Amino acid sequence: MKVVAFNGSPRKDGNTFILINHVFRELEKEGIETELMQLSGREIRGCIACYKCFENKDQRCAVKNDVANECIEKMIQAEGMILGSPVYFADVTAEMKALIDRAGFVSMANGGMYKNKVGAIVVALRRSGAIHTLDTMSHFFPAGQMIIIGRGIGFGRDKGEVEKDEEGMQAVKALGQRMAWLLKKLYA
Ligand SMILES: Cc1cc2nc3c(=O)[nH]c(=O)nc-3n(C[C@H](O)[C@H](O)[C@H](O)COP(=O)(O)O)c2cc1C
């Protein structure tokens, strides 16, 4: 059993990374394999609306010169998925939005490629915009016929600051535990 997480932050190993790792820790305790894909430094652009994925129906994006298909491949192979983003102007980062549009549209073109996989969301932020950011990411999962297990939010601005948010750290720990519980019910 495997969970793959996508960190939409352009800041590698920052607060979103820390939150994801705390979810991972709980999953790993239950013997679930984890893999992290940080979009920082990787190229990913938005959907160009060519609709070739609807013609090809090959579970891949027709635009092959960035990291989108690598992400899609990892999503297909995992039983669980975490989308993580810092809040940028009360929403997800441009990198995360590009991933949602690309991987989500390919899934729709192929009749729901991520059906019955378990999805979770994490958000890091300094002060405001968490709910809107969660909402943006939450639209990805129903489009792929997935099950959303929950979300975790952590507050902090500078790298590592999120660890001082005790409630936030508890929330991601609980999220990992619930995700492991459901994955084991569905896939063990
Ligand atoms: C361009 C930009 C926009 C941001 N917008 C917001 C915002 O709207 N609300 C907020 O609370 N924090 C905002 N922040 C702060 C980040 O969400 C915060 O520093 C977060 O912990 C970064 O996570 P990371 O280390 O994973 O990148 C912004 C930061 C940047 C660089």
The ligand as a MOL file (V3000), in Angstrom:
LIG
                    3D

  0  0  0     0  0            999 V3000
M  V30 BEGIN CTAB
M  V30 COUNTS 31 33 0 0 0
M  V30 BEGIN ATOM
M  V30 1 C 3.6020 34.9850 -2.6350 0
M  V30 2 C 3.1470 34.6090 -1.2520 0
M  V30 3 C 1.8250 34.8090 -0.9030 0
M  V30 4 C 1.3670 34.4520 0.3680 0
M  V30 5 N 0.0450 34.6410 0.6890 0
M  V30 6 C -0.4050 34.3280 1.9120 0
M  V30 7 C -1.8040 34.4890 2.2380 0
M  V30 8 O -2.6320 34.8930 1.4530 0
M  V30 9 N -2.1920 34.1480 3.4990 0
M  V30 10 C -1.3040 33.6600 4.4430 0
M  V30 11 O -1.7300 33.3930 5.5440 0
M  V30 12 N 0.0080 33.4620 4.1400 0
M  V30 13 C 0.4630 33.7780 2.8970 0
M  V30 14 N 1.7940 33.5550 2.5800 0
M  V30 15 C 2.6830 32.9040 3.5870 0
M  V30 16 C 2.8520 31.4060 3.3650 0
M  V30 17 O 1.6090 30.7630 3.1750 0
M  V30 18 C 3.5640 30.7850 4.5810 0
M  V30 19 O 4.8490 31.3600 4.7330 0
M  V30 20 C 3.6870 29.2820 4.5050 0
M  V30 21 O 4.0990 28.7830 5.7560 0
M  V30 22 C 4.6870 28.8390 3.4430 0
M  V30 23 O 4.7530 27.4430 3.3820 0
M  V30 24 P 6.0130 26.6700 2.7120 0
M  V30 25 O 7.1630 26.8400 3.6640 0
M  V30 26 O 5.5780 25.2670 2.5610 0
M  V30 27 O 6.2520 27.3370 1.3920 0
M  V30 28 C 2.2880 33.9100 1.3250 0
M  V30 29 C 3.6210 33.7240 0.9610 0
M  V30 30 C 4.0640 34.0640 -0.2900 0
M  V30 31 C 5.5210 33.8380 -0.6720 0
M  V30 END ATOM
M  V30 BEGIN BOND
M  V30 1 1 1 2
M  V30 2 1 2 3
M  V30 3 2 2 30
M  V30 4 2 3 4
M  V30 5 1 4 5
M  V30 6 1 4 28
M  V30 7 2 5 6
M  V30 8 1 6 7
M  V30 9 1 6 13
M  V30 10 2 7 8
M  V30 11 1 7 9
M  V30 12 1 9 10
M  V30 13 2 10 11
M  V30 14 1 10 12
M  V30 15 2 12 13
M  V30 16 1 13 14
M  V30 17 1 14 15
M  V30 18 1 14 28
M  V30 19 1 15 16
M  V30 20 1 16 17
M  V30 21 1 16 18
M  V30 22 1 18 19
M  V30 23 1 18 20
M  V30 24 1 20 21
M  V30 25 1 20 22
M  V30 26 1 22 23
M  V30 27 1 23 24
M  V30 28 2 24 25
M  V30 29 1 24 26
M  V30 30 1 24 27
M  V30 31 2 28 29
M  V30 32 1 29 30
M  V30 33 1 30 31
M  V30 END BOND
M  V30 END CTAB
M  END
